[in-house]
Amino acid sequence: MGKIFGMKLIHTDFCSIDVIHPVPLHIKKLKRRGYNQSEMIAKGIAEGLNKPLITDAIIRIAESDTQTVRSRYERWQNVKGIFKIVKKNKLSNKHILLVDDVVTTGSTLESCAIEMLDLDNTKVSIATLAFAKIT
């Protein structure tokens, strides 16, 4: 699906991105699950757009609880400050496509993008395969 998504983005403003980075999972969750679904999607997008995929420039430093039962404000509080840039040179002066699987309120993407936007001359765009409606 990621590759198809990437090929659909070729003739859009997304073709101006420099690198693609998935929203990282906390290491404990990654070990439990065995894979990062956002990374799988980002890998396909990178292939479809013929752009480099970076997976290690930002990490999740805190394991957050599930967002599914939280209000909009609680979701934002739950992910505030949970990401850290560890390889600034890979993202500085770049237009980054930040990829997540699903967006609900956007709080996870916002928290991750805020860290990226603190870097010099950095622009962040986002892509997700789905959105969830808050009930």
Secondary structure as GFF3:
##gff-version 3
##sequence-region A 1 135
A	DSSP	alpha_helix	2	9	.	.	.	ID=ss1
A	DSSP	three_ten_helix	13	16	.	.	.	ID=ss2
A	DSSP	beta_strand	19	22	.	.	.	ID=ss3
A	DSSP	alpha_helix	27	33	.	.	.	ID=ss4
A	DSSP	alpha_helix	37	49	.	.	.	ID=ss5
A	DSSP	beta_strand	58	60	.	.	.	ID=ss6
A	DSSP	alpha_helix	72	79	.	.	.	ID=ss7
A	DSSP	beta_strand	83	85	.	.	.	ID=ss8
A	DSSP	three_ten_helix	88	90	.	.	.	ID=ss9
A	DSSP	beta_strand	95	103	.	.	.	ID=ss10
A	DSSP	alpha_helix	107	117	.	.	.	ID=ss11
A	DSSP	beta_strand	123	131	.	.	.	ID=ss12
###
